[in-house]
Amino acid sequence: MLKQGNTISTLTAFKKYVIQQARTNLSKGKKNFSRELYDSLDGKVTFDDTRVNIDFTMEEYGLYQDKGVKGVKSNYVENRDTPFSYKTSSNLIGVEAATGKLGNWAKSKRLRFRDVKGRYLSYKSIGFILANSIKNKGIKASMFFTKPFEKAFENLDEDLREAYGKDVVDFLESSLRKVDIKSKKV
């Protein structure tokens, strides 16, 4: 049976590179507030007799950060090809759900707004304002995962050919040694 040691090693190196670069992009892009997305980035290389698979996983909102989300009222140029968008008729439940997390984020950043009378707004109110703003403007695509994946994928074809070729050579050499040993015994 053909052992795929070199092929698996090449795909594992590809996986590690993509994850490491994606994490670097999150940190440099200042999108690493809670480290949830950073820590959730993972990959798995599996193989059976007929195929080899690489599966990447991350928190669901990582897709929105990577591809961006079209806003209701305005849009970022980078988001032209994104499959995600906010709907004008979306209910307030989504905004309410985001209010708590965004309020906590505002609190950690010591972000304060004042009302017309000069009083500070509560962090829950700030979270609501931020959630509503995100719904209207959208989320700019960061491509934190897509860019390193595409860059590494450009060279993967040649690297895989070499690795698979080495695996075939190893298999043939091993098979020929077994045949040579059996022929000497007879």
C-alpha positions as CSV (number, residue, x, y, z in Angstrom):
1,M,0.0,0.0,0.0
2,L,1.2,3.5,-0.9
3,K,2.1,5.5,2.2
4,Q,1.5,9.2,1.8
5,G,4.0,10.5,4.3
6,N,5.5,13.3,2.1
7,T,2.1,14.2,0.7
8,I,0.6,14.5,4.2
9,S,3.6,16.5,5.4
10,T,3.2,18.9,2.6
11,L,-0.5,19.4,3.3
12,T,0.1,19.8,7.0
13,A,2.7,22.5,6.3
14,F,0.2,24.2,4.0
15,K,-2.4,24.1,6.8
16,K,0.0,25.4,9.4
17,Y,1.1,28.3,7.2
18,V,-2.5,29.4,6.4
19,I,-3.5,29.3,10.0
20,Q,-0.4,31.1,11.2
21,Q,-0.8,33.8,8.6
22,A,-4.5,34.2,9.3
23,R,-3.8,34.6,13.0
24,T,-1.1,37.2,12.2
25,N,-3.6,39.1,10.0
26,L,-6.1,39.1,12.8
27,S,-3.6,40.5,15.2
28,K,-2.2,43.1,12.8
29,G,-5.7,44.1,11.7
30,K,-6.8,44.7,15.3
31,K,-9.6,42.1,15.0
32,N,-8.3,40.0,17.9
33,F,-10.2,41.6,20.8
34,S,-11.5,38.5,22.6
35,R,-9.1,35.9,20.9
36,E,-12.1,33.7,20.3
37,L,-11.7,33.8,16.5
38,Y,-7.9,33.6,16.8
39,D,-8.1,30.5,19.1
40,S,-10.8,28.8,17.0
41,L,-8.8,28.7,13.8
42,D,-7.9,25.1,13.2
43,G,-7.3,22.7,10.4
44,K,-7.3,18.9,9.9
45,V,-5.6,16.8,7.2
46,T,-7.3,13.4,6.6
47,F,-6.8,10.7,4.0
48,D,-8.2,7.4,2.9
49,D,-7.5,5.0,0.0
50,T,-9.0,7.4,-2.6
51,R,-8.5,11.0,-1.5
52,V,-6.9,13.5,0.8
53,N,-8.9,16.3,2.6
54,I,-8.0,19.5,4.3
55,D,-10.7,21.0,6.5
56,F,-10.4,24.4,8.1
57,T,-12.6,25.5,10.9
58,M,-13.3,28.8,12.8
59,E,-16.0,30.6,14.6
60,E,-18.9,31.4,12.3
61,Y,-18.4,35.1,12.6
62,G,-14.9,34.6,11.1
63,L,-16.6,34.2,7.7
64,Y,-18.2,37.6,8.1
65,Q,-14.9,39.2,9.2
66,D,-13.1,37.6,6.2
67,K,-15.7,38.1,3.4
68,G,-17.4,41.2,4.8
69,V,-21.1,42.0,5.1
70,K,-23.1,44.4,2.9
71,G,-24.8,47.1,4.9
72,V,-28.4,48.3,4.6
73,K,-27.6,51.9,3.7
74,S,-24.0,52.0,2.6
75,N,-21.4,49.6,1.4
76,Y,-17.7,49.0,1.2
77,V,-16.1,48.5,-2.2
78,E,-14.4,45.4,-0.9
79,N,-17.8,43.8,-0.2
80,R,-19.0,43.6,-3.7
81,D,-18.6,39.8,-3.9
82,T,-19.7,38.9,-0.4
83,P,-22.6,36.5,0.0
84,F,-23.5,38.1,3.3
85,S,-25.8,41.2,3.8
86,Y,-28.0,42.8,6.3
87,K,-31.6,43.1,5.4
88,T,-33.6,46.2,5.9
89,S,-36.5,44.2,7.4
90,S,-34.3,42.3,9.8
91,N,-35.8,42.5,13.3
92,L,-34.3,44.1,16.3
93,I,-33.5,40.8,18.0
94,G,-30.2,40.6,16.1
95,V,-29.3,44.2,17.1
96,E,-30.4,43.5,20.7
97,A,-28.2,40.3,20.8
98,A,-25.2,42.3,19.6
99,T,-25.8,45.1,22.0
100,G,-24.4,43.2,25.0
101,K,-21.2,42.2,23.3
102,L,-20.7,45.5,21.7
103,G,-21.4,47.2,25.0
104,N,-18.8,45.1,26.7
105,W,-16.3,45.9,23.9
106,A,-17.1,49.7,24.3
107,K,-16.5,49.3,28.1
108,S,-13.2,47.6,27.6
109,K,-12.1,50.3,25.2
110,R,-13.5,53.0,27.6
111,L,-15.6,54.4,24.7
112,R,-18.1,56.9,26.0
113,F,-20.9,58.8,24.3
114,R,-22.8,61.7,25.7
115,D,-26.4,62.6,25.1
116,V,-27.7,66.1,24.2
117,K,-27.7,67.2,27.8
118,G,-24.0,66.1,28.2
119,R,-24.7,63.0,30.3
120,Y,-22.8,59.7,29.6
121,L,-24.9,57.0,27.9
122,S,-24.9,53.5,29.4
123,Y,-22.8,50.9,27.7
124,K,-25.9,49.0,26.7
125,S,-27.0,52.2,24.8
126,I,-23.6,52.5,23.2
127,G,-23.8,48.8,22.2
128,F,-27.2,49.5,20.6
129,I,-25.8,52.5,18.7
130,L,-22.8,50.5,17.5
131,A,-24.9,47.5,16.4
132,N,-27.3,49.8,14.5
133,S,-24.3,51.5,12.8
134,I,-22.8,48.1,11.8
135,K,-26.2,47.0,10.4
136,N,-26.4,50.2,8.3
137,K,-22.8,50.4,7.2
138,G,-21.9,46.7,7.0
139,I,-18.6,45.0,7.9
140,K,-15.6,45.7,5.7
141,A,-14.0,42.5,4.3
142,S,-10.6,41.9,6.0
143,M,-9.6,38.8,3.9
144,F,-7.6,37.7,7.0
145,F,-8.0,34.1,5.9
146,T,-8.6,34.3,2.2
147,K,-5.3,36.1,1.4
148,P,-3.0,33.6,3.1
149,F,-5.0,30.7,1.7
150,E,-4.8,31.9,-1.9
151,K,-1.1,32.8,-1.5
152,A,-0.2,29.3,-0.2
153,F,-2.5,27.6,-2.7
154,E,-0.5,29.1,-5.6
155,N,2.5,26.9,-4.8
156,L,0.6,23.9,-3.5
157,D,0.2,22.2,-6.9
158,E,4.0,22.0,-7.5
159,D,4.7,21.0,-3.9
160,L,2.1,18.3,-3.9
161,R,3.5,16.9,-7.2
162,E,6.9,16.6,-5.7
163,A,5.7,15.1,-2.5
164,Y,3.5,12.6,-4.2
165,G,6.3,11.7,-6.6
166,K,8.6,11.0,-3.6
167,D,5.9,8.8,-2.0
168,V,5.6,6.8,-5.2
169,V,9.4,6.4,-5.5
170,D,9.5,5.2,-1.8
171,F,6.7,2.8,-2.5
172,L,8.4,1.3,-5.6
173,E,11.7,1.0,-3.8
174,S,10.1,-0.7,-0.8
175,S,8.2,-3.1,-3.2
176,L,11.3,-3.9,-5.1
177,R,13.2,-4.7,-1.9
178,K,10.5,-7.1,-0.8
179,V,10.5,-8.8,-4.2
180,D,14.4,-9.1,-4.1
181,I,14.2,-10.6,-0.6
182,K,11.6,-13.2,-1.6
183,S,13.6,-14.2,-4.7
184,K,16.8,-14.8,-2.7
185,K,14.9,-17.1,-0.3
186,V,13.8,-19.4,-3.1
